[in-house]
Amino acid sequence: MKHYDLIIIGAGRASNLAIKASKLGKKVALIEKSKLGGTCPNKGCVPSKLLIGYAHVARAVKESSRHFVDSTINNIDIQKIFEETNNYISKVDPRYESRLDENITLYRGEAHFIENKVIEVDDQHLTAPKILIATGTRPIEAPHEKAWTSDDIFPFNKEIPNSITIVGSGFIACELANFFDAIGVQTKLIARGDTLLRAEDEEIRKIFTDEFSKNVDVSFDTSIKDISYENNSFDLVLENKDGTKVNHKSDALLYATGRVANSDTLTLENTDIEVNERGFIKRDEFFETSVNGVYVTGDASGYHMLQHAAAYEVNYLGKILFEDEEKPLKFKYMPHAVFSEPEIASVGITEQEAKEKGITYVASTTNWLASARAIATKLEYPRTKFIINPHTYEILGCHMIGPESSTMMHQVLSVLHIDNDIRHLKDMLYIHPALSEAVLPAAVNAVSEAKKFKN
Ligand SMILES: Cc1cc2nc3c(=O)[nH]c(=O)nc-3n(C[C@H](O)[C@H](O)[C@H](O)COP(=O)(O)OP(=O)(O)OC[C@H]3O[C@@H](n4cnc5c(N)ncnc54)[C@H](O)[C@@H]3O)c2cc1C
């Protein structure tokens, strides 16, 4: 049996904790069955956003006539796009490995629990007083052996398809569909329901769905009834919910229909660690599982499924374990973005949630046309929606749709972080005529709605 101070299973965001602990002189075992760095830099956030960079440029050229620029795309070197992205991915694992020092023993294998505090990896048994499970998630398996998931795109080592069908309506499906469509691959998105991004604020998601569908061919209320694969191509039978069926041919088929927990790889049945009905590991507010000294952070707990949440949690767990932090982590807010065309950023509750929960609120939606930089984009759809408590001026939710929403949202996040009162966004000084200035009328309008509510 090998003894450590800390065992970490899963070298995604949790690899940062290994480094922190080792700097404090702790002996750490870091176990990873795939690539160091985990999903975000290898198969998730980073490579998918690298692709979005190419999509943006292609869209700008395609839509240049809006600015009276007559241009055509002669060629998009898709091979090169994937080569560069694959090249980035190939450097992630060595870069992470180079950060590990002599206090960290790296095990490249799948970890299994033998008992509560004993882990087996590569026929070796390890134990430690503190164990962190940070094993993340994987895509739901595609129902056909030739079909892909996002894991097959990162890295991409296949024939570039002329056409692709993507199944799903969440952010991964939309981001990938936007990319393939923008670079000229004939793309169809299959959505089971009548909308995309179901979890977003209804008003914002309607704008998103309308604008997105202007570029990408989306079949709503549709599912795939039959899949056959012959001569390097899929023959799909698509069925609308009204019962009508159509045949659709596609070189590639990609499923982005959700993610499942990797906890099933851990043989948790040998322990007292509890999981919920979806396989996510249960924990208390200090990240501790039902076994003392065994912790879980990030996607493995199923809470936020976002890189910034996983990174923040790991960092905070470091404070609990090594800096005597006694308070539990309570996220004041949890923002997210969809890096597609259009781009969405969102934080807090949606209007439908406010209604469902019977929360007293006022909502105000404002276009961006008060900002000259926004006018210059010649886009009419961008909006900022605030949902606020009319008595306290607290921001309960903010939802943006428009170019660089994810960047614009950060000024709202600063207020949420420091002193949640929308009047700061009304009173602060903005650079004229920056895109961010579009937040000013949105805040002014929301405050005025709150005043009307009170009178
Ligand atoms: C296509 C895509 C795009 C995304 N885009 C964004 C985005 O724009 N913004 C955002 O915030 N989030 C995004 N995400 C989500 C983000 O990647 C995750 O929330 C984040 O990576 C979770 O980090 P983690 O450390 O919890 O888990 P992971 O990074 O998934 O790390 C878990 C690690 O554990 C390893 N592992 C699992 N089981 C075992 C075992 N038994 N033994 C040993 N090792 C094991 C895995 O191999 C993996 O390396 C995206 C995800 C995908 C798939």
The ligand as an SDF file (V2000), in Angstrom:
LIG
                    3D

 53 58  0  0  0  0  0  0  0  0999 V2000
  -17.6820   20.6150  -26.1370 C   0  0  0  0  0  0  0  0  0  0  0  0
  -17.6870   21.2490  -24.7700 C   0  0  0  0  0  0  0  0  0  0  0  0
  -17.6420   22.6310  -24.6680 C   0  0  0  0  0  0  0  0  0  0  0  0
  -17.6230   23.2170  -23.3980 C   0  0  0  0  0  0  0  0  0  0  0  0
  -17.5940   24.5850  -23.3290 N   0  0  0  0  0  0  0  0  0  0  0  0
  -17.5910   25.1800  -22.1150 C   0  0  0  0  0  0  0  0  0  0  0  0
  -17.5340   26.5930  -22.0120 C   0  0  0  0  0  0  0  0  0  0  0  0
  -17.5070   27.3150  -23.0110 O   0  0  0  0  0  0  0  0  0  0  0  0
  -17.5030   27.1520  -20.7800 N   0  0  0  0  0  0  0  0  0  0  0  0
  -17.5410   26.3780  -19.6340 C   0  0  0  0  0  0  0  0  0  0  0  0
  -17.5130   26.9250  -18.5350 O   0  0  0  0  0  0  0  0  0  0  0  0
  -17.6050   25.0290  -19.7000 N   0  0  0  0  0  0  0  0  0  0  0  0
  -17.6330   24.4160  -20.9130 C   0  0  0  0  0  0  0  0  0  0  0  0
  -17.6590   23.0450  -20.9860 N   0  0  0  0  0  0  0  0  0  0  0  0
  -17.7170   22.2660  -19.7120 C   0  0  0  0  0  0  0  0  0  0  0  0
  -16.3360   22.1330  -19.0680 C   0  0  0  0  0  0  0  0  0  0  0  0
  -15.4510   21.5350  -19.9670 O   0  0  0  0  0  0  0  0  0  0  0  0
  -16.4450   21.2980  -17.7930 C   0  0  0  0  0  0  0  0  0  0  0  0
  -17.3800   21.8900  -16.9380 O   0  0  0  0  0  0  0  0  0  0  0  0
  -15.1100   21.1790  -17.0340 C   0  0  0  0  0  0  0  0  0  0  0  0
  -14.0920   20.7030  -17.8830 O   0  0  0  0  0  0  0  0  0  0  0  0
  -15.2750   20.2560  -15.8150 C   0  0  0  0  0  0  0  0  0  0  0  0
  -14.0360   20.0870  -15.1780 O   0  0  0  0  0  0  0  0  0  0  0  0
  -13.7860   18.8770  -14.1690 P   0  0  0  0  0  0  0  0  0  0  0  0
  -12.3990   19.0520  -13.6840 O   0  0  0  0  0  0  0  0  0  0  0  0
  -14.8950   18.7930  -13.2050 O   0  0  0  0  0  0  0  0  0  0  0  0
  -13.8930   17.5570  -15.0560 O   0  0  0  0  0  0  0  0  0  0  0  0
  -13.0310   17.1030  -16.3840 P   0  0  0  0  0  0  0  0  0  0  0  0
  -12.3350   18.2680  -16.9390 O   0  0  0  0  0  0  0  0  0  0  0  0
  -14.0150   16.3900  -17.1940 O   0  0  0  0  0  0  0  0  0  0  0  0
  -11.9420   16.1590  -15.7430 O   0  0  0  0  0  0  0  0  0  0  0  0
  -12.2420   14.8840  -15.2960 C   0  0  0  0  0  0  0  0  0  0  0  0
  -11.0590   13.9670  -15.5780 C   0  0  0  0  0  0  0  0  0  0  0  0
  -11.2350   12.7640  -14.8470 O   0  0  0  0  0  0  0  0  0  0  0  0
  -10.7490   11.6750  -15.6250 C   0  0  0  0  0  0  0  0  0  0  0  0
  -11.3570   10.4470  -15.1050 N   0  0  0  0  0  0  0  0  0  0  0  0
  -12.6650   10.0940  -15.1170 C   0  0  0  0  0  0  0  0  0  0  0  0
  -12.8530    8.9240  -14.4950 N   0  0  0  0  0  0  0  0  0  0  0  0
  -11.6140    8.5230  -14.0480 C   0  0  0  0  0  0  0  0  0  0  0  0
  -11.1400    7.4000  -13.3270 C   0  0  0  0  0  0  0  0  0  0  0  0
  -11.9660    6.4490  -12.8920 N   0  0  0  0  0  0  0  0  0  0  0  0
   -9.8000    7.2970  -13.0870 N   0  0  0  0  0  0  0  0  0  0  0  0
   -8.9410    8.2730  -13.5050 C   0  0  0  0  0  0  0  0  0  0  0  0
   -9.3420    9.3640  -14.1920 N   0  0  0  0  0  0  0  0  0  0  0  0
  -10.6650    9.4850  -14.4500 C   0  0  0  0  0  0  0  0  0  0  0  0
  -11.1940   12.0450  -17.0290 C   0  0  0  0  0  0  0  0  0  0  0  0
  -10.4140   11.3640  -17.9850 O   0  0  0  0  0  0  0  0  0  0  0  0
  -10.9640   13.5620  -17.0370 C   0  0  0  0  0  0  0  0  0  0  0  0
   -9.6760   13.8940  -17.5510 O   0  0  0  0  0  0  0  0  0  0  0  0
  -17.6590   22.4150  -22.2280 C   0  0  0  0  0  0  0  0  0  0  0  0
  -17.6920   21.0180  -22.3320 C   0  0  0  0  0  0  0  0  0  0  0  0
  -17.7060   20.4450  -23.5950 C   0  0  0  0  0  0  0  0  0  0  0  0
  -17.7490   18.9370  -23.6860 C   0  0  0  0  0  0  0  0  0  0  0  0
  1  2  1  0
  2  3  1  0
  2 52  2  0
  3  4  2  0
  4  5  1  0
  4 50  1  0
  5  6  2  0
  6  7  1  0
  6 13  1  0
  7  8  2  0
  7  9  1  0
  9 10  1  0
 10 11  2  0
 10 12  1  0
 12 13  2  0
 13 14  1  0
 14 15  1  0
 14 50  1  0
 15 16  1  0
 16 17  1  0
 16 18  1  0
 18 19  1  0
 18 20  1  0
 20 21  1  0
 20 22  1  0
 22 23  1  0
 23 24  1  0
 24 25  2  0
 24 26  1  0
 24 27  1  0
 27 28  1  0
 28 29  2  0
 28 30  1  0
 28 31  1  0
 31 32  1  0
 32 33  1  0
 33 34  1  0
 33 48  1  0
 34 35  1  0
 35 36  1  0
 35 46  1  0
 36 37  1  0
 36 45  1  0
 37 38  2  0
 38 39  1  0
 39 40  1  0
 39 45  2  0
 40 41  1  0
 40 42  2  0
 42 43  1  0
 43 44  2  0
 44 45  1  0
 46 47  1  0
 46 48  1  0
 48 49  1  0
 50 51  2  0
 51 52  1  0
 52 53  1  0
M  END
$$$$
